[in-house]
Amino acid sequence: MCSPFLSCLSLFLLALSPVAAIWPAPQSLTKDSSVLYLHQNIQVTYNGASMSYIYGYVPSKLTGKEVVQAGVSRTLAGIFNSQFVPWKLHKPHSNWEPDPSQGQKWLKTLEIVQSGQDQPSTFKAGEVDESYNLTLSAEGDVKLNAVSSIGVLYGLETFSQLFYQHSTGIFWYTPYASVLIQDAPQFPHRGVMIDTARHFFPVSDILRTIDAMAWNKLNRLHVHVTDSQSWPLVLPSMPEVSEMGAYHPSQTYSPTDIDRIQRYGAERGVEVYLEIDMPGHIGAVALSHPELIVAYNEMPFWWWCSEPPCGAFKLNSPAVDAFLEKLFDDLLPRVAPYTAYFHTGGDELNKNDSMLDDAIRSNSSTVLQPLLQKFIDTQHVRIRKAGLTPITWEEIPLAWNVTLGKDTVVHSWLGSDSIKALTGKGFKVIDSNYNFWYLDCGRGQWLSWANGNAFTMGYPFNDWCSPTKSWRLVYSYDPTAGLAPEEAKLVLGGEVAVWSETIDPANLDTLIWPRASAAGEVLWSGRRDASGQNRSQLDATPRLNEFRERMVLKGVRSSPVQMTFCTQGKPEECEYAL
C-alpha cells in the first residue's frame, strides 16, 4: 500500500514518462518517441486529390470537401499560431526539447481519406459515424481515415494535439512518432447548455464556445434562449415579443445571428439547437402579450415559480395556441436546416399559477394534467411537422404523467433515480444530473437577504445546488451507472448546464472550461478504460493541464487545473494515493 502522502512508485514513473496528452482520451493509442518536425508546406490530400492549406478558409456550402478543407485550415493554423511552448509541463532546467541543430526529420504528407458520403443529416445530429483512425509513421507520413467529414474533423483535432512549438519559435514538432490511434465516441450526444435569458451572451461568445466544444469533441450546443426574465429571440412575424421582452435592443439575436451561429457550429461538427421553455418559464411574453400569461410578476414569487418574475402560459387558451402556431411557423423552418432537435422545456411548472387563470381556477393535477397533455401533444406535432425531434424536460413524463411520442427525447436533471425511471419506461434520455453537471452551482445565492430573521435563515447564502462541481467531481460521474444494459443503451449522452443568473460574458469561459472538458472525456471515452477500470484523475490531470494550456493559447479563458508547481513534473507532491 502507498503512503498517504506519496504516490506509488509505478504512478510516479508513469508521470515522469512522456505523455501523449490527447483530450479526450482515444479508445486506442500506441506511440513511440521519435521526433518529427511539421513544415508549413506539408502536402495534404483529400480522397487522392491535393488540398491546399488556405489560411482562414470558410466553407462556401456544407459538403464534406468544404468542411474538411476548412478543418485542415483551422488545424494547421492552430498549430502554427498557438505558440504553445510547453515549458509549464516539464521540470525546470531539464532538457525536454529536441535539439534542432542535430537536424530535422520532416513530416512529408497528410493523407485524408473519407470513405463515406456525407448526407444533410450529417451536419444536424443525424446517424453520423464519428469514428476515425490516425497513423503517423516514423518516416513522416500521416494517414487519417474516417467515414464522415465529422470524423475527419475529430481526427484533425487529435493530430493537432500531437504538436508543440519549439522555444526558438521557428520549429513545430511532435515527440511521439510513430503513432497509431483508433477512436470513436462512447455516446452520440455530448453537449453544453447555455442560458441566454438570465444574462445575454453576444454572438462572439457563443462562437468561441463552439470553437472550444469542437476542440473537446463535444457536438451539441443547447441554447436555452428565452425565459421569464427576458426574450432575446427576434421573431420577424412578431417583432413586438423581443422589442418588449429583451433587456435592451442590443441584447437580441436576429435571424441572421441564429443562422450564423448554427452554420458556424455545423462547419465544426457542433449542432446548435434551441429551447423555448414552456408552459412555465415564459413570463417575458407578458410584456408584449399579457393576455397569454398568468401569474406574471406575482409576489411572493416562491408561491408561483422558482425565480422571479414568474409567468406561465394559460393552459386552456385558444389565443396561446394561435400564438405558438405563429411562432413555430416563423422559427422552425429557419432552424431546421442545421438541427434535428427542438427543446420545448417543461420543467418546474407550478400548479398554483392556474389558480389565477379565469378559464381554470384550480391547482389540481386531475384538472391540469389533461390540459397539459393536449398542450404538449399540439406543440410536438408542430415540431415533427418541421422535420424535428422534440425534447422535453423530465417533469413532463414523470411529474405530470404526460404520454409522449416514442421519438421524444427526455432531458433529465434531477439525478440518477430519474435516469433509472425514464430508461425503465423506455425513453431516450439526455443526462444533466445537477449533482455533477450543473456548472453554475456552488457559487452562492443570487438573492439578497435583509438583516434580521431573513439574514439568519439565508446564512451562509449558499445556492440551492451547492457545492461547486469541480472538474474532478464532473469527471467522476458515469451516466449509465446502475442501469441494466438495455436501459444504458437509451442514454444518448449528456450535457453540462450553465444557468446564467450570475454568469455573463466576463466569467463564461472560466466557469465552463475545463469542467466541460472533463464531461467531454466521460462522454467521448466512457467512464471506464479498456481494462474496465474507472479512468483515474492521476491519468487525466496531466493531460487536462496540457489541454487547458492549448485552449488558453487559442483564446479561451479556461480556469487552471493545478498550480504550475504541480504541472512542472512534480506529480508526487500533488497526488494523494493510499
N, C-alpha and C positions, 0 to 999 in steps of 0.2 A: 504494500500500500504506500502511496506517495505521502510526503509530509503535507500538512495543511497549508504550508507556506511556500512549498516548492512543487513544481510540476514533475511528472515522471520523466526520466531521462529520455525515453523514446519520444515524448512530446517535445522536449527541448531540442533534440536533434532534428526533428521534423521542422520545427520553426526556424532553425538556422539554415535549412536547405533552401535552394531557390524555389520560389512559389510561382506557379503559373496562375496569376491572380485573376482568373476569369470569373466574372459575375454576370448572371447566376451560374452556378457550377454546371458544367456539361454532364450529360448522362454517362459519357465515357471519354476519358482523356489519357493519352500517353504522350510523353515528351522526353526530349533529351536535352543536352546542354551545349550544343553548338551555337555560335554567334553568326547571325546573318544580318546584313545591312539592307535597308529599304531605300531605293532610289526613286526620285520623283518622276522618273520616266519609265517606271515599271510597265511592262507590256500586259495589258488587260484584254482578255477576250470574253465574249458572251455568246454561248452556243456556237463557237467556232469563228465568230466574226470579231474583228478588232473593235474595242470600245475605248474611246479616248477619255482621258481624265480632264473634265471641264470644270473648273472651279466655280462653285455656286450654281451648278446645273439644277434647273427646276423642271419637272415633267410637264410636257405640254398636254398630256392626257394620261389617264390611268390605264396603262398597259404594262405588261411585265417588263419589256425592254426599257421603257421610260422610267419606271420605278427603280429598276436595277441601275440604270445609268446615273440617276440622282443619288442612289445609295453608294455607289462607287465614289462619286464626287465628295459626298459628306464624309465617307470613311477615310479617304486619303487626306482630305483637308483636316480632319480631326487629328490624325496622327502628326502631320507636318506642322500644324499651327498650335497644338496644345502646349508645347514647351514643357512636357512632362519629363523632367529630370528627377528620378525617384530617390533623391538623397534622404528623404524622410523615412524611407523604408529599409535603410541599411545602417549598420554600425558606423558611428563617426570614425573618420580616418582609416577606414578599411578600403581595400581595393575591390570595389564592387562593379566598376565599369570595365568594359572591354577596352583594350588599347588599340585605337585605330591606326597608330603608326606601324603596327605589325601587319598591316594590310587588311583589306576588306573583302569578304565574300558576299556577293550581292544576290538578292532575290531577283530572279530572272522574269518570271511570268506569274500572273494571277489568272487562272483559267476558271471561268464560271460556267457551269452547265445547269440549266433549268430544264428538267425532264418533263414537266407537266405544263399544260396550257392554262393560264390564268382565266378565270371567269369573272363577271361583275361581282359575284358573291365573294370572291377572294378578298376584296377590299372592304367588306362590310359584314364581318362575323359569319361568313358562310362556312361550309365544311372545308376548311383550309388545312392542307398539310404543311405544318410549320417546321418540319424536320430539316436538318442539313447535315452534311458530312464535310469536314475540312481537313486537308492534309497539307503539311508544309515540309518538304523534303530537305535533307541536309545539303542537297545540291542547289536549292534555291527555287524550286518550282512549287507553286501553290495551286491546289485544286479545291474548288468549292462546288459541291453538288447539292441541289435541292429540287424538290418537286414544284414549288411555287416561288414567285418573286418574294413573298414574305419570308420564306425560309432562307432565300439568298440574303435578305437584309439582316437576319439574325446571324448568319454565318459571317457576314462582313463586320458586324459589331464584335463578334468574338475575335476575328482576325485583328481588328484594331487594338484589342486589349493585350495582344502579344508584344506590342512595341513600346519603346521608350526613346526619348531624345537624349543624345549624348551631351554631357556638360559643355563640350566645345561649341554646341549649337549648330553644327553643320552635318551631323550624322543621326540617323534613326536606326535602331537595331532591335532585334529580338535575341535573347539569350537561350531560347527554348527549343531551337531546331534539333532534331526533327519533331513534328507534332502530328498527332492523329486524334481527331475529335469526331465522335458520333453523338448527335444531340437531337432532342425533341422534347416538347413540354409535357409535364405531367397533367396539367389542367388546361382546357381551352380558353377559360375566362380568367384573365389576370389584370385586375383593374385598380384604378384610383377614382374615388368620388370626390368632387369639389362642389362647394355650396356657394353660388354666386348671388344669393338673395340677402343673407345677413351682411356680408361685405361683397362688394363688386370687385372683380378681377379683370383688368384690361386684357385685351386680346393678346398682347405681347407676353403677359404672364402665363396665359393658357398655352400659347405656342411653346414657350420654354418648358412648361410641364410636359407637354407632348414629347419634346426632344428627350428629356430625361427618362420618360417612360420607355421610349424606343431603345435607349441605351441599356435599360434594365430588362428588356424583352417583356415588358408589360403592354397589353394590347387593347385595353378598354378604358376610355375616359368617360365616366358617367358625370354629367353636369346636372346637378340639382339647381335648375336655372331660375325657378321662381319659388316664392313662399309668401307668408303673410306680411313679412317685413318689407319686401319690395318686389317689383315685377320689371326686370330689366329687359325682357324679351320683346322686341318690336314686332308687332303684327300688322302688316300693311292693310289688312281688311278691317282692323280695329285699332287704329293708332292711339286712340284715347287710353287704352289699357296701360301702355308703357308711359305715355305722356303724363298720366296722373299717378301711376303706380311706381315708377322708378324714383330713386332717391334724387336724381338730378339728370338733366338731359345728357350729360357726359357719361352717365352710368347705365348705358344701354348697349344691347347687341342688335345691330341691324341685320337684315337678311344677308347682306354681303359679308358681315362679320361671321355669322354662323357658317356660311358656305366656306369661307376661308379657313376657319378652324377645323371643320370636318375634312376638307380636302387635304389640308396640311397633315392631319392625322393619318388619313388613308395612304398618303405617299410614304409614310413611315411605319405602316403596319399597326396603327393605333386607331381603332374605331371610336368615334365620338358619338355618344347618344345622349339624348335629353330626358329629363324628368320634369313633368309638371305635376306636382303633388296635389292630390285631390281625393276625396271631397273636403278634407281638412287642409290645414296649411295653405290656404288660398285667400286669406283675408285682404291682400293688396288689391284684389279685383273690386272690393267695395269702394275704392276711391274713384273708380270710373263707372261702376255698375252696382250701386248699393242695393238694388232690388234683387240681386242674385245671392247675396251673402247674409248669413245670420251670425250673430254674436261677435261682430267685428268690434274690436277695442273695448269689449266688456271687461269690467273690473269687479272684484279682483280676478286677475287673469287666470290664476291657477284653478278656478272653478270651471273655466271654459276651454282651456288649452294648456299646453306645456310652456309656451312662451308668448308674450305679447307681440302683436296686438290681436291675436286670435282671428277668428273668422273661418267659416266653412260654407260650402255650397248648400243651398236649400235642396234637400233630397227629394222633394215632391213638387218640383217647379218645372213646367214646360219651358220657361224662359231660360233656365240653366241649360237645358238640353239644346235649345237653339243656339245659345252662346257657344257651347262646346262643339257643336256641329260646324259652326263658322270658324272657330279656332282651328280645329283639326283639318278642315278643308284648306285653310291657309297654310298651316305649318307642315303637315305630314308629307305632302308631295315635295317640299323643299328639302327635307332632311333624309327622305327615303333613299336617295341615290348613294348615300355614304354609310348607312347603318341598317342593321337588321332588327333593331330594338326600339321600343319606346316605353318609357317607365311612367306609369300612372300613379305612383305613390301609394297612398292608402294607410299610412301609419298614423297612430295617435289620434284617431277620430274620437272626439269627446261626445258622448251621448247627450250631455246636458245642453249642447248647442241647439238641438232640435226642440227643446222646450220653449225656445223663443221664436220658433217658426210657426206662423199662424196656420199653416197648412198641415202641421203635425201635432205640436204641443205635447210632446211626450219624449221621455228618455228611456223608454222601454225597448230592450233588444228585440222583443217579439214584434213591435211595431216597426222598428227601424231596419231590421235585417232584410225583409223583402224589398224595401226601397233601395237599400244599398246593393242588393243583388241585381236589381234592374239597372241601377246606375252603372255598375261595373260592366255588366253584360253589354250595355249600349256603347260604352267607350271602347271596349275591347273589340267589338265588331268593327268599329271605325278604324281602329289601328290595323286589324287584319286586312281590311279592305285596301289599305295603303301598302300592303305587302310587308308589314312589320309584325314582329312578335311582341306581345305585351309582357311587361314586367310589373309586378306589384310587390309592395312590402308585405311581410308575413302576417300582419294583423288581419288582412282581408280574409284569408282562408282559416286562420287559427282562432283569432278572437271573435270574428264575425260569422264564421262558418259559411262564407260565400263560396259557391261552387264555381270553379274556374275551368276554362278550356284546357285540354291536355297539353296544348302547346305553350301555355303560360309559364313563365319563369318566375319563381318566388324569391324575393330578396330578403334574407334573414339577417337580423341584427341583435336578437335577444339572447343568443347563446347556443351552446351545444344541444340542449334539450329541444330547442326549436328545430335545429337541423335534423335531429332524430325523428321528431314528429312529422316534419314536412316530407322527408325522404320516405318515411314509413307510409305516407299517403300517396307516394308515387310522384311527387312534384320534383321538377328540376329546380335546383337551388343555386343561388349566388350567396356566398357567406361573407358577412361583415361583422362577425362577433365583436360586440362592443368591449368585451373583457380583454380583447387582444388587439383589435384592428381599428379602433377609433382613435385617430391621431390627435384630436383636439382635447382629449381627456387629460385630467391631472394638472391643469394649469390655473385652477381657481374659478370662482364664480364670475359671471358677467353682471349679476345683480349687485346693487349696493344696499347695505343694511344699516338702518338707523340705530343710533345709540339706544341702550336700554335692553328691553326684552328681545327685540329683533336681533340686536348685536349678539346677545348670548345664544340665541337659537341658531344663528348662522355661523358662529365661530367654529373652526378656523377658516371658513369660507371656501371649503373645497367644492369642486363641481360634483355633479351627480355621478360621474363615471370615473372618479379618481380610483387608482393612482395613474400617473403618467405611464403610457405604454412605450417603454424603452424599446430600442431595436432588438434587444435580447428577448424581451417578452413577445414582441411581434414574431420573432424568429422561432419561438418555442411552439407556436400554435400549429396544429395539424387539423385541417378542416374535415378530414374523414375519420378522426379518432372516434372509436366507439361505435362505428357504423358497420353493419353487415355488408359484405361485398356488393350485393345488389343495391343497397342504399348508397354506398360510396360512389357508385357509378353515376348517380343522379346529381352529385355535387359538381357543377360545371367549373367551379373555382371560387374566386372571392375578390373582394375589393377592400382596400383600406379607405376609411371615410375621413373626410376633412371638413367637418362642420365649422362655419366661419364666424361664430359670434365674437371671437377675439382673435381672428386671423384675417389679415389683409395682405396686400402686396408686399409690405415691409418684412413680414415674417413667414410668408407662404413657403418658400424654399426650405428654410431651416426646419420647419415642422413636418414637411413631407419627407425630405431626404436626410439621412439614408434609411429612415424607418420603412418607407415604401419599398426600398431595395430589399430589405430583409423579407418582407412578404413576397416580393417578386421571386426570390430564390425558392421559397417554400412552394410557390405555385408553379414555377418552371421545373425545378429539380425534384420536387417532392420532399416531404419532411424526412424521409429515410434515404440513406445512401444505398449503393449497390449491394452492400453486405447486409442490408436490413436494419442497420443501426440508425438511431436518430442522428442527424447531422450535428456536429459539435460546434459550439462557439469558438473553440480553440482552432478549428479549421477555418471557420467563417471570418473571424476577426481580422487576420492579416489581409485576406482578400478584400474584405469590405473597406478596410483602411485604404488600400490601394485604389479601389474603385471610387471611393469618395474623393480622393485627390484628382482623379480623372474628371469627375463631374464638376468640381470646383474650377478646374482649369478651362473647362468648356463653358463656364458662365452660369452654373447652377450653384447657389449658395447653400450647399449641403452642410449640415452640422457635423462636427468631428466625431469620430468613433472613439478615439482614445487620445491621450496626450502624446506629444512627439517622443517623449522618453520611452513610451511603450512601442511605438512604431519603429524606432531605430534599432531593431534587432535585439530587444531585451524582453522577450516574451516571458521568461521565467519569473521576472519580478511583477508581471502584470497578469498572471494567471492564478487561478485558485483550483487546485485539484486535490482530491482525497484518495 
